[in-house]
Amino acid sequence: MNATTARGALLAALACVLVGGSFTANSVLGHYPYAGGQFLRYGAACLLLAPLAGADAAGRLRALTARQWVRLAALAASGMVGFNLAVIAAERSAEPAVPGVLVGCAPVIVAVLVPLLAGRRPRRRVLYGASLVALGAFTVQGWGRTDAAGLAFSGCALAGEVGFAVLAVPVLRVLGPRLLSATVCGLAAAESAVVGLLLDGTAWLRRPDGVEAAALVWQAAVVTVVGFVCWYMGMQRIGVERATLFSGLIPVAAACTAPLVGTGAYGPAQAVGSALVGAGVALGSGALTRGADGVSGCRRGGRGRPAPGRRSSGSARSRAAAPAAPWG
């Protein structure tokens, strides 16, 4: 693993740890309107990211084609706003671990889908690592009661998680991490406002109290601004397939921080699951491989992709992660 690959891995890991660790703050947003929280979070993040996007940001945005704008809107709708709506809908008839476990399968889907879209075969090492990550996420979170509707909406959450990774690949090359993050946050804020007006009418937005405001600021400034930029910078260096492996760190970070606020315990199952996630990340990312294959594999993987993370509103992600947690 060369220096560029190592930096990419560290950036992707930091982004996922921020998302997973943020569940301790998310618990205070459980009674805040979902769409309103999304609007404030992503709107604030867009304003914070805009000055960092570069002097030529407006020119790069004007150069985007209609198809690229549709891709960006779909990324925000499926991987950010839609992801959390799917989790909320799933939890009406399923325990929170169910969507968490399905979302934990995202590394496996990405490890297969991205190479096929690029016209090449999946790399076995990445696929084996992704399978270990998914197994580790399942071990950390466990399973729960569900029905057909709960499984269906959990599957939609998985699709949103995968979409957040795959849809970003082509536009990341054009916009770069900062401008891409600012753009999707602006689109997600607008989409959240529309969803809020349609579902909740005038009650979609209210003034947060002091504790809720602090949680929203943390979500916007740290989890979204820092997390998104680190995630996309990591993707540039190691590729979408390897970067998505690190999403397995989200339930691990959530499980480690849950005891701090009394929302969970870190026991033997979480320890075993954490070890499986770590082994899967090490295997799939090439950390255990020396020589040209480990490095060139990362470069062939392309540039792209989280959690979860995700991009998620605080309340939805925290509910999805409650027993031991997924991203957004």
N, C-alpha and C positions, 0 to 999 in steps of 0.2 A: 504494500500500500504506500504510494508516494505521498508527498506533502499535499498536493491538490486534493487527492482522494480523502486523505485524513481530515483536511479542513471541511470538505463537504460532508463527511460523516458526522463530524462534531456539530456542524450547523444544523443538520437534519435532526440529530439527537436533541440538541437544545430546544428546537422548535417543539418537538413532541413532549419533552419534559415540561415545558411551560404550559402546554395545553393540559396535560394530565394533572400537573400540580395545581392548576387553576380551579379544580373542582372544589377545593376547600373554600374559595371565595364565592364560587357559583351558588353554594347552598343558600345564600341570603337573597337570591333573586327568584326564588321559587314562586313568590306571589306577585312578581312584577309582570305586566303584560308581555307576552312573548314577542310579538311583532314590534312593540315599542322599544323593548330592550335591544332587539336586533338593529333597529333603525338608529338608536343612539350610539350603539357600539360601533357599527360600521361607518356611520356618518362621521363620528369623531375620528376614527382611524383614518378615513380618507383625508380629512383636513390635516391631520398630523403628517401623513405620508406625502401629500401634494408638494410641499416645499423640497422634499428629498428626491423627487422624481427626476430632476435634471432640467437644465435650461431648454433642452430640445423636446421636452415632454409633449407640448402641444403639437409640434410637428409630427412626432411619431404617432400620436393618436389620430391626427388627420389622415395619415397615410394608411391607416387600417382599412381593410376592405369590409364590405357589408358582411361577408361570411365570417370574418374574424370577430366582428362585433357580436354577431349571433353566438359564436362560440363563447365569448366572454360573458354574455348574458346568461347562457346556459350553464356556465361554470358557477356563476353566483347563485342562480336559481336552484340548481341541483345540489351542488356541493356545500352551499352555505345556508341559504334560507330553507330550501326543500329538505335538506338533511335533517334539520331539527324538527320540522313539521312532521316528517315521517317517524322520527323517534317518539314525539309526543303522541301521535296516533297509535303507534305500536303499543305504547305503555297503557293504553286504555283497556287492553285485554291481555297483555303480556307483562311479565315481570321485567324490570329494567335490564337484567343480565341477558335477556334474549336478543334484543337489538345489539347489545354490546358484543355478544359472541359472533353474530353475523358480520358486524362491521369489522371485527378482528380478522375476518377472512379476506379483507381487501388486499393485503400483500400477495396472496395467492392469485387472485383474479388479475391484478396488475402484472404479476410476473408472467402470466400466460397471454393476456390481451395485448399488451404493448408490443412484444416481439411479433405477434401475428399481424398486427396492424402495420408493422414496419417490414413485413415480408420475410421474417427470419424465424428460426425455431427458438422456443424458450430455452434459456440456459439452465441446465439441471441444478447447478450449485445455487442459483438464485431461487429456483422453485423449491428446492429442499429447504433452504433457509426460511422462505416464506411459510412453508408448511409448519416448521417448528415454531415460528412466531405466532401463527394462528392457534396452534395447540397450546402454546404458553398463555396466550390471551384468554383462551377458554378455561384453562386451569386457574388463572387468577380470578376470573369472574364467576365461574360456575354456570349453571343453567337455571331455568326457571319455568314457571307455568305459562302456557300460551295457548292460543287457538289459531285457526287458519288466518284470520285477519291480522293477528299480532305477527305471525310469521311473514305475511305479505308485506306489511308496512316495514318490518325489519329488513326485508329484502330491498325495499325502496331506499332505506337508509344506507344499505351496503352499496347500492347503485350510485347514490349521491357521493359516498366516500370515494368510490372508484372514479366517478366523473370529475371530482375535484383534482385528482391526479392526472388523468389522461387528457382532459380538455385543455389543461394548461400547457402541455408540451409545445405546440407550435407557436403560441403567442408569447411564451416566455423568451423565445429566441429573439422576437421582435421588440418587445417592450422592456425586458430586463426585470429583475425581481422587484425593485421599488415601484416602478410605474405600473407593473402588472398588479401588485398588491393594492395600490391606490385606486386603480380602475375597477377591480372587482369589488372592492369595499364600497365605492360609490354606487355601483350597480346594485349591490346587495341591499344598501340602505334604501334606495328607491323601490326595489321590489318588496322590501319589508313594509314600507309605508302603504303600498297597494294592498298587500295581504292584510295588514292591520285594519285598513278602512273597510275592506270587504267582509272580514270575519267579525270584527269587534266594533265597527262604527266609530263613534266619537270617543269610545273608551279605550282605544288602542294605544293611547299615549298619556301618561300622567307624569307629574313631577316626582322623581325618586326621592326617598328620604336619604339621610346622610350615609347610612350603611350601604344602601343600594347604589347610591352615587359613587361611593368609593369602589365598590365591586365593578361597576360599569367602567370607571376610569381604568382600573386594572385590566379589565378585559380588552379595552380599546388600545391603551398605550403599550401594554406589555405583551399580552397574549396575541393580539392581532398585529400591531405594528412590528414589534420585534419578532414575534413568532412567524408571521407570514414571510417577512423578508429573509429571515434565516432559512426558512423552509425552501423558498425558491432559489436562494443562493446555493443551498446544499444540492438541490436538484440539478443546477447547472454543472456542478462538479462531479456528481456520481451517477446521474441519470435517474429517471423516474422509478425504475424497478427497484434499485437499491435504496433510494430514498424512502420509498413506501414501506420498506422493511422496518424502519424506525418508528412507524406508527404503533408498533407493538409496545413501545415504551410508554404510551399514553395510559393504558390500564395499570401498568406497573407503577408509574409516578402517582396515579390517583390512589392506588392501594397503599402506597408508602405515606401519603399525606393525609389520608382519611382519618387515621387515629388522632391526628392533631386537633380535629374539630368534633370528634366523637361520632362520625358517620360510618365507621367501619373499623375492622381490625386487620392487622397484618399477621397472618398465621402461616402454618406449614404449606397450605395450598398456594398461597400468594408467593411464598419463597420458591417453591418448585416451579410455578409458572414464570416467575421472574428469571430463573435460571434458564428455562427453555427459550424465553424471548431473547435473552442475551446470547445464547448459543446460536439461535437462528439468525440474528443480526450479524454476528461474527462470521458465520458460514456464508450467508448470502452476500454480504458486502465485500467479501474478499479479504477480510482482516486476517484470516487464518492462512491465506495463500501468499506465497512469495513469488516474485518474478513477474514476467511480462503479462501473464494471463490475467492476474488479478487487476493490473492497471488497465490494460487495453479493454478488458471486459467492461469496466466502468465507462470508458469513453464510448465504446460501441453502443452502450445502453441509451444514448441520446441525452437530451436535456429537457427536463420537464418537472412536476407535481407538485388532510392530510384531513385527523384527527381528527370530534371529535372533537378540529379541530377545530380544524378545524373550524375558524370560520363559523363556529357555532355560537349560538347565544348561550349565555352562562347557564340559564335555568334548564334548558333542554339537555345540554351536555352533562350537566351534573346529575339530572335524573337518569339519563342513559347509563351513567357510570356508577350509580349509587352503590350497589352491592360490592362492586369492585372494578367497575368502570370501563367504557370505550372512549374515540375523538369526535372535531368537529369543527 
